[in-house]
Structure formats: C-alpha cells, structure tokens
C-alpha cells in the first residue's frame, strides 16, 4: 500500500455525526463530513483525537460491514 503525506484537516469546526444505527449506550464512532478525500473518525464516548482515513479506505470499510 502506498501512503502519501497529506495535510491534517482542521477539525475545530467539524460537524460530527453518529451512524443511524448507533446504540443508546453511546458505544459507537462519529464521523465528520465535508472533508474532500478524507473521513475523520472518532470515538463518540471519548471524543479525543480523530483518525483521518482516506475516503476510499472508509468506503471499503463500510462496504465490508454491509456484507
């Protein structure tokens, strides 16, 4: 896999959202939209630093979850 360096997006004004199927116990992830080519992901119960994934990696991950 070829990793390239890309700038870390400024997440200070990110609008975080939980998945529609998130559980009431708060154990889920949150994602932020509006970052072309990247998907910021963080722990909803401990919203510390975010993991920044390439959009293609996130899409592959979600597709695997669906199947």
Secondary structure, 3 states (H helix, E strand, C coil): CCCCCCCCCCCCCCCEEECCCCCCCCCCEEEECCCCCEEEEEECCCCCCCEEEEHHHHHHHHHHHHC
